[in-house]
Amino acid sequence: MAPAGDREGYWGPTTSTLDWCEENYAVTWYIAEFWNTVSNLIMILPPIFGAIQSVRSGLEKRYTASYLALTVVGMGSWCFHMTLKYEMQLLDELPMIYSCCIFVYCMFECFKMKSSVNYHLLFTLVLFSLIVTMVYLKVKEPIFHQVMYGMLVFTLVVRSIYIVTWVYPWLRGLGYTSLGVFLLGFLFWNIDNIFCDSLRNFRKKVPPIIGVTTQFHAWWHILTGLGSYLHILFSLYTRTLYLRYRPKVKFLFGIWPVILFEPLRKQ
């Protein structure tokens, strides 16, 4: 976390319960944590394209919801890091819970009839979200949120490992890449928290172009945003395989992965 004594800017005093390691208002007077803010673009723009593609392809609405939920997380995180206000912090953290619940629903409904609805699972996840929301608004303890979020991510990891081990082993590349990228982001998140003082001292001694590469919370956004996007692709690939489509991973401009597919033709 950031040491006390950061400067104030356009949005006034910090009211959030968290203040990350990036120096406040160091780049511009209008954005509290510049790099932690703009790094959220990876969670905003690509998922919007994915949502549009899902609608055009006639996919089940839960996958459109998955993409849009990731976009909401990115927008909430943008607002939080731009302002460091408590209300914006909630706009970041609570959608993280809600989006993961959508991901969990998709992963556990991969092998069901098309357009089926599991009301029991849906009710459980909605109830979990409501309980987490009410408790977090009451206790305002970030560790509580982090533990609840970690439980959901762990559930996704276990389910993903089950699928690539017992159901579709040929999806290990995509599944483990998603997991590996996300875990690398988690590693950077911890480095940013544990070694904040050292990182800040280092950034004072080096040119800004080098110092920006040590903004590890921004790297957390980039890597977990990419990891979450890849997870949606993995979930969607699993689902469309079960529905007997022909999914293929393609790379837009040679770098950004998307899934294209077509239904099997009836004989």
Secondary structure, 3 states (H helix, E strand, C coil): CCCCCCCCCCCCCCCCCCCCCCCCCCCECCECCHHHHHCCHHHHHHHHHHHHHHHHCCCCHHHHHHHHHHHHHHHHHHHHHHHCCHHHHHHHHHHHHHHHHHHHHHHHCCCCCCCCCCHHHHHHHHHHHHHHHHHHHHHCCHHHHHHHHHHHHHHHHHHHHHHHHHHCHHHHHHHHHHHHHHHHHHHHHHHHHHCHHHHHHHHHHCCHHHHHHHCHHHHHHHHHHHHHHHHHHHHHHHHHHHCCECCEEEEECCCEEEEECCECCCC
